[in-house]
């Protein structure tokens, strides 16, 4: 089990009913037990989409509960996570160049970037 999976398992065991995430916009809360179940489901879904051990998955998203869950799910599925920092990009070309160099197998994004072409 990857270290990230171990830390999530420990949190769910020791603090199962405690808050793991709180969405500041909606107030939605998820416990550590709920988060662990969601992470397991996401890891299974990633593998079910044909990703194989060692494949690279890029995340281009704001910090959120879903981002947090994927941060655990990707390595738990045996995949390599590349958390892309769009805030360092000066233009869309910078983002595209980073994506091209990263060797991603799949990417996950929830953003609409408003960068200069």
Secondary structure, 3 states (H helix, E strand, C coil): CCHHHHHHHHHHHHHCCCEEEECCCCCCEEEHHHHHHHHHHHHHHHHHCCCCCCCEEEEECCCCHHHHHHHHHHHHCCCEEEECCHHHCCEHHHHHHHHHHCCCCEEEECCCCCCEC
